[in-house]
Amino acid sequence: MPGVNSAGEITQLLDGVWIFVATEPDPADANVVPPLPEDAEILAAYAEAQGAYHEQASQSPLDPQPGEAMQASFADAGQRLADNVLIPEREAGRHLDLSDGIVLRPVVVADPRSETEAFIFDCQLDGTVFVNEDGSLPEGTTRGVREFPQIASVILQDGEWIVDRLTRDERACV
């Protein structure tokens, strides 16, 4: 698993996908912040959505339509990810290669936050890459673990936390 040197719990969501939840702050890494007890359900919903996305995106050939797990994990049933990622990658004949791994390092931010919406900053350590069907790298693509900044909006829907939106945003990596 790439790059985690801080105290915390590491859970494997699937081969090549881990989630790291800090148990104490790391003065050397501002992206390592332990959650509050009330964050547990929010983090669980985020982990479920990320696992569902990575599992589907890594299928070869890639099915561009959200499967059951994605539909259950995202407020829009995964359609935004299908339109913006899965469909274009399928049309290009690619799928996600998890062999270099990804570590999710989510932090539920305190502000803004309400009883029905929370935001997660996740400075991921991402070694995943979309590859051609034969496993080769598309032109201009390189391998390597890098920080990938992502913000997730998680909402309370029908009494359950569910991911509303995932957005690449540099603010997630401080």
N, C-alpha and C positions, 0 to 999 in steps of 0.2 A: 504494500500500500504506500503510495507516494506521500512523502513530506510531513507527516504529523509527528511532532516532537513534544507536544504539550500534554498535560495531565487531562484525562477525560475518558469517556466511554466510546469505543468504536464498534459499530454494528455493520455487518456486511448485509447489504440489501439484496445483492445478487453478485455473481462473479464479476469483479472489476468495479463494483460500485459500493462505496462505504459512506456512512454518515458518522461524523465525529461530533460529540457533544462534550464540551469542556466541563470539567468539574471544579476548576479554579482558573482565575485569570492568568494570562501569561504576559509578564511585563515586556517580553521581547516580541510579542505579536498582538497588536491591538485588535486583530480579528478573532481572538480567542476570548470569549466571554461566556461564563456559565449561565444557563437559563434559570429563570425563576420557576418555582413549582407549578405555577399556573400556565406555564408555557408548554407543558408536556403534550397536551392534546394537539396544540398548534404544530409542534415539531413532528408529531406522529403523522398528521395529515400531510405535511410537507414531504416527509420521507416516503410515504405511500405514493404520492404523486410523482416524485422523482424516480422511484423504483419503477413505476408503471411506464413512464416516458422512456427511460433508458432500456428497459426490457423490450419495448416495442421498436424503438429506433435501431436497436442492434439486431433485429431479425434480418435474415438474408434469404430471400429477397424481402425488402422492407414493405410492410403493409402500410399504406399511407392513411388508412382510415382508422381512427381511434378504436382500439379494442376495449373489451369490458373493463379492464383495470384502469385505463386512462379515462374512460367515460365516468367511472365511479369516483375518480380522484380529482377531477377538475370541474369547476362550476359550469363551464361551457361544454362539458363532456369531451374536452380535449380538442375541440375544433380549431381553436386559434393555433395550437401547436401543429396540428395537421396541416392547416393552410400555410403557415409560415416556415415549417421545417420538414415535416414528413413528406408532403406531396412534392415539394421541389427536389428533395434528396432522392426520392423514388424515381422521379422523372429523369434525374441525372444518372440513375443506375447505381446509387450508393446506399450504404447502410453504416451505422455507427459501430466503430471498432472500440471495444472496451478493454483491449488487452493491456494498455498502459495505465488503466484505472482512472477513477475520479473519486475524490474525497469531498463530500459535502460538509461544509463547516457552518451551519446555520446559526444565526443569532437573532432572536426575536427582539426587535427594538421597542423601547418603552414609549417613544413619542414619534409619530402619532400612533395611538392605539385606542380602541374602544371595546365595548362588550361584544361587538359583532364583527370587528375587523382588526387584523394585526398585520404587521409587515416583518418580513425576514430579510436580513442582509446575509448573503452567503458568498464568501470569498472562496470559491471552490478551487481545489488543486486538481486541475483537469488535464488528463493525459488522453482523453478520448479524441477521436478524429473520424470524420466520415471518409470511408474508403470505397473504391470501386467494387463491384460484385466479385472480382477475382482477388480482392484483398490488397490491390496496389493503391498507392496514394494518388489522388487526383493531382494534376499539374498545379504547382504552387503551394501544395500542402506539405507541412512538415510534422514530424512527431515531436513529442516532448511535453512534459508536465508544465503547465503555466497557470497563473491565477486567472480565473474567469469570474468576473463580478456579476452577481445576479440578485435581483430583488424580487421577492414573492409577496403578493397580496393574498392573504388567507382570510376567508370570510366564514362567518357562522351561518350555515344554511340548513334549515330544518333540524336545528339542534346539534348539527355536526360541523366541525371545522373542515373546510375544503379549500383547495388552492383555486384562486380566482384568476391570477395572472402571474406570469413569469416574464421579467424584463431584464435585459442586460443593462447594467447601470454601474458606472465606475465608483459610485459612492459606497458600494458594497465591500470594496477592498480599501481599507484605510492604511 
